[in-house]
Amino acid sequence: HVLNALCAARPVALKRLPNDKLTAVEALRGATVELHQQDPAQTIRKALRETNTLQPKSLAARNYLANHHSYRQLAQTILDRTA
């Protein structure tokens, strides 16, 4: 269900947990959009290229993902938070 929605570029609702930090939620939201647009290797290369030009909030979100999630963990987190 969730992977089909991502592949079809449909929005996926994420559950917000009580102890979530805003940066984590923004990072996960951005990741759901990027996962259906590109493969993980392309996403990582793009993030590395754009590091110097990203807005501070976007940079913080990407740093959170890089430091706290492998793509497998990220995918599982998204699956765990979707209805």
N, C-alpha and C positions, 0 to 999 in steps of 0.2 A: 504493500500500500504506500508506504513512505517513499521507498526507492522509485516506484512508478511515478509518484507525484514529482519527485526531484527530476527524473528523466524527462517528464513532460513539461517541465518548467512551471508547474503549478505551485502556489505558495503552500508551505507546510507550517502549521501552527506549532510553536514550541511552548512547552509548559515552563513557567518560571517558578523556580523553587525558592523557598523563603530565604535561604542563605546565599543566593546568587549575587554576585557582584555584577554591576552594569556592564563592565568590560567583557565579562564572560558571556553574557546574554547577547551583546552586540556581535561578538566574535562568532557565536554559534549561528546567529541569524545570517550574518554575511556568508558563512560557510555553506549554509543550505542553498543560497543563491549560486555560489561558485561551483558547488559539487555537480550540478547538472550542466554547467556551461563548459567545463574543462576537466581533463583528467588531473589527478593530484600532482603529477610532475609539472604540468603546465602551470598550475596554480602556484606551486612553490617557486618556479622560475620567475613568474610574473611578480610575485611578492618581493623577491630579491631585487629585481630590476627597479621596482617602484619605491623601494624603501626610502630613498631620499626625497621623494616628491609627495608622499602620503600626508594627509592631514594628521595631526597628533592623535586624534581619537581612533582613526583607522589604523595607524601604526601601533597603538596600544592593543587594539583587538588582534592584529596579526601577530604581535609579539606574544600575546597570551596563548594563541593557538600553537605557535612554534614551541613555546616552553612547556605547555601542559597537555598537548594532545598529539598522538600520532593520528594519521588519517583513519586507521582502524578504530581507535578510541573515539575519535570525533564522530564517525559514522554510528558507533554504538550509542554515544551520548544523544545524538539526534534521534535515533530510533527509540531510545528510552523516554524521550520527552515528547513524543508525538502521540496524538490520540488514536 
